[in-house]
């Protein structure tokens, strides 16, 4: 059902490439890219991709982490959909968006299966001028 919803939402949108965030974004993004006949780019944890990569450090609730994308994975001006399973604090999504922008990509939207609005990630995305879509939201308490 999740994939059917994403396919319906993005099948007629002008998208060149789909970036899947490590690791569940690989599953969603890989299938979506295949069905929509688009390129797929993994945004991986540091040290997992072959060189040459660009990297972006970001804050987690419990420390820092680093994501990487290969330097030649996105061309200047390509329209990019970023996809992951969960929007919580927004750190991973913002780091991925920064990588896409560094490579010259134009972000169409960032898609999630689930949003946890009490953690504020959607507010950070909006403040950064990024559109997002979440299939479901779960409030706290």
C-alpha positions in Angstrom: 0.0 0.0 0.0 2.9 2.4 0.8 4.5 1.8 -2.6 1.2 2.1 -4.4 0.6 5.5 -2.8 4.1 6.7 -3.7 3.7 5.4 -7.3 0.3 7.2 -7.6 1.7 10.4 -6.2 4.9 10.6 -8.3 4.1 8.8 -11.6 3.2 12.1 -13.3 5.7 14.4 -11.6 8.8 15.6 -13.4 11.5 13.7 -11.5 14.8 12.5 -12.9 16.3 10.6 -10.0 15.3 9.2 -6.7 17.6 9.3 -3.7 17.0 6.6 -1.1 18.3 7.3 2.5 20.2 4.5 4.2 18.8 1.9 4.7 15.0 1.6 4.4 14.9 4.4 1.8 16.9 1.9 -0.4 13.9 -0.5 -0.4 11.3 2.1 -1.0 13.4 4.2 -3.4 14.7 1.3 -5.4 11.3 -0.1 -6.1 9.9 3.3 -6.9 12.8 4.1 -9.2 12.3 0.8 -11.0 8.5 1.2 -11.5 8.8 4.9 -12.6 11.9 4.2 -14.8 14.0 6.7 -13.0 17.6 6.6 -11.8 18.3 5.6 -8.2 21.0 7.1 -5.9 21.8 5.7 -2.4 22.6 8.2 0.3 24.8 5.9 2.5 26.5 6.0 5.9 30.1 7.1 5.7 32.6 4.6 4.2 30.1 2.4 2.4 30.3 3.8 -1.1 33.2 3.5 -3.5 35.1 6.8 -4.1 34.7 9.6 -5.0 32.0 10.8 -2.6 30.8 14.0 -1.0 29.8 13.9 2.6 27.6 15.7 5.1 27.9 15.5 8.9 24.6 16.0 10.8 23.3 15.9 14.4 21.4 13.0 15.8 19.6 12.9 19.2 22.5 10.9 20.6 25.6 12.3 18.7 26.6 12.9 15.1 26.7 10.9 11.9 27.8 11.3 8.3 26.1 10.6 5.0 27.7 10.3 1.6 26.6 10.3 -2.1 28.9 9.6 -5.0 30.1 12.8 -6.7 28.8 11.8 -10.1 25.4 10.4 -9.0 23.4 13.6 -9.6 23.9 16.0 -12.5 23.4 19.8 -12.2 19.8 20.7 -12.7 18.3 17.2 -12.2 15.0 17.0 -10.4 15.3 14.8 -7.3 12.9 13.0 -5.1 14.3 12.0 -1.7 12.7 9.1 0.1 13.0 7.5 3.6 10.7 5.6 6.0 10.6 8.0 8.9 10.7 11.8 9.6 11.6 12.4 13.2 14.0 15.3 14.0 14.8 15.9 10.3 18.6 15.7 10.6 19.0 12.8 8.1 16.7 14.3 5.6 18.3 17.8 5.8 21.8 16.2 5.4 20.6 14.4 2.4 19.1 17.5 0.9 22.3 19.4 1.5 24.2 16.7 -0.4 21.8 16.8 -3.3 22.1 20.6 -3.5 25.9 20.4 -3.4 25.7 18.3 -6.5 23.4 20.8 -8.2 20.2 18.8 -7.9 16.8 20.4 -7.5 14.7 18.8 -4.8 11.1 18.2 -5.8 10.0 16.7 -2.5 11.1 14.6 0.4 8.8 11.6 1.0 8.3 9.5 4.1 6.0 6.7 5.2 5.7 8.1 8.7 6.1 11.5 10.4 6.5 12.0 14.1 5.4 15.6 14.3 6.2 16.1 18.0 9.9 15.7 17.2 9.8 18.8 14.9 11.4 17.4 11.7 8.7 18.8 9.5 9.2 22.3 10.9 13.0 22.1 10.1 12.2 21.0 6.5 9.7 23.8 6.0 12.2 26.4 7.5 14.7 25.1 4.9 12.2 25.7 2.1 11.8 21.9 1.4 8.5 20.3 0.5 7.7 17.0 2.3 5.0 14.4 2.1 4.3 11.8 4.8 1.7 9.1 4.4 0.9 8.9 8.1 1.6 10.9 11.2 1.7 9.7 14.8 1.3 12.3 17.6 3.1 11.7 20.9 1.7 10.9 24.3 
